[in-house]
Amino acid sequence: MTVEEVPVNEIRSNLDERLADIEESLRAMMELVSDRVAEVTSAMLEGDVAVADQLVVADDDVDILSLRVEEGCIDTLIREQPVASDLRFVVAAMHVNMDVERSGDLVSNIAKAVGRLQGAHPDDHVRDLVVRMSSQAQLLMRRAAEAFRTRDSELAESIDELDDVLDDLHYRYIQHVISDARRGDLDPQQSLQLALVGRFYERIGDHAENVGERVRYIVDGWLPEAQAAERARERALDPEPRPTRGLAVIDSIAESRRIDAIRRDFVANVSHELKTPVGAISLLAETLEGETDPNDRERLTRMLSREATRVGDIIDDLLELTRLEETDTSADRLDIDEVVQLAVEKVRSFADAHRVEIAAVGLPSGLEVSGDRRQLVRALQNLLDNAVRYSDADQRITVTVEQIEDGVAVSVRDDGVGIPRAELERVFERFYRVDRARSRESGGTGLGLAIVRHVTQNHGGRVLVESKPGAGSNFSMHLPLAPLAGQ
Ligand code: ADP
C-alpha cells in the first residue's frame, strides 16, 4: 500500500498514538523530576552522600526519557507531517523536553553539592527555607505536568504566581545564608555551596514557568499572534469603512505593544542574569568582612574580582548591542584579511592561556567588503572567543577566508564540544546558552552570538552554523563583497 492509499483515519490514529507517547514521556519526566527534588532535599538535610551519589547516577533516567521525546518529535515531524494544532504541540513538546531535562540536571547538581556540603551545619532557618523551596519547586513541576495534561491555560498561567513565591523564598534564603556566613557559622566555601543549592531550586521554578508558557502556546497560540488575528477578525466584522490612517494608527499601536513586550522580556532577562553575579558579590563581600585568615582573604578577593569582571562583561556586551541598534553602520572599504588578523590578535592571549592554537587558511585573499571595521572585528572576535571557550586544551581552531558565489565567507572551525542539533537555532538568542555552567565558568555572557548575528545583518550578510556534539562547530559569516571600483 502506498502512502496515498493509507486511509485518513489510520494516519490520524498513528499521529494520535505518537503524540500520546510524547505526552506520556514528558509527564513521566516531570513527575520523576518532582520526586527527585524531594529525595535530593532529604539527602541534603541528612548529609546522606550515598543517596546523593545514587541520584547523580539516576539522572540517566530523565535523559533516556528525554531522548525518547526528542526522537518521537522528530519522527512525528518526518513521518506524519502534522498540521495546525498538532504541529504546535510538537514544537512546544520539544521546548518542554529541554526545560524538563535541564531541571533533571539541576537536581543532579544539588546531589553533587551534597557531597561538598559534608560537615556543614546550616541553622534551622536555612534548613526550613530549603524544605520550603524544595516543596515549592516540586509543586511547580507537578502543576506544570497537570497543566500540560489538561491543556489548561489558566492553570499554566497560575504557575507564574507560584514561581514568584519561590523567588521570594530564594531571596530570604540567600539573606539567611549571608548572615550565617557573617556570624562564622559557615565557612566561605560552604556558604557559596549553599547559595548555589538555593539557586538550583530557583532555576527549577524557572523551567516550570517555561513549561507553563508552552502550555499556553499550545492552547492559545502565540499570544501576540492570536491578538493580531482577533483584531483582524474584528476589523473584518466591522461594517463601517475605516479611514486608512486610522488603521495605520491601530497597526502602529500593535507594533509598539509588541516592542514593549519584547523590551519587558529583555529587561527581565537582564535582571535575572545580573542577579547571580551581584548576589555572589554581596555574599563574598559580607564573608570577606569577617575573614581574618590572609589565605582565605586572598581567595575571596580573587573570587570577588571574577564576579565583578562578569558583571562588567555583561554590561559591555549590552552596551555593544545597544550601539549596534542605535548607530549607523559605516560603509568603509575594508580588507577582510586585515579584519581577520586584528580579531586573531585580540584573542591571542586568551587562546594561549587555554593552550589552543589558531591557524588561518586562505590568507591573503585580497578580498574586500564594505562596512564597519570595529563591528566586524568584534563579531569575528566573538566567534574566536567561543571557539577557544568550547575547545579543550591542545586543540586547534581554523579561520578560513574564501570567496563564495555572492561574497566572502569567513569561517571559524573548532573541534570542541559542539552543539546539539535541537539547539542550533537558539544559540543566537540573547542569553541563550547550551551549557550554562561551562559558559559562566569560562567567562561567557550569553550575548556573543547575538552580537555576531546583529553585525552580520547590519552588513547585509548572514551567519551560518554547522555543529555536532563531541565533534566541533563551524560558524561562518557570509558577507557581500565591496562593489568594484567605479560601480
Ligand atoms: P556565551 O557567552 O555563553 O558563549 P554566546 O552567545 O557567544 O554566549 O553563545 C551562546 C551559546 O552557544 C554558548 O553558551 C554555547 O552553549 C554555544 N556555543 C557558542 N559557540 C560555540 C562553539 N564554538 N562550540 C560549542 N558551543 C558553542
Residues whose N, C-alpha, C, O or C-beta is under 5 A from the ligand:
A	BS01	ADP	N386 A387 Y390 G416 V417 G418 I419 V427 Y432 R433 V434 D435 S439 G444 T445 G446 L447 G448 L449 A450 S473
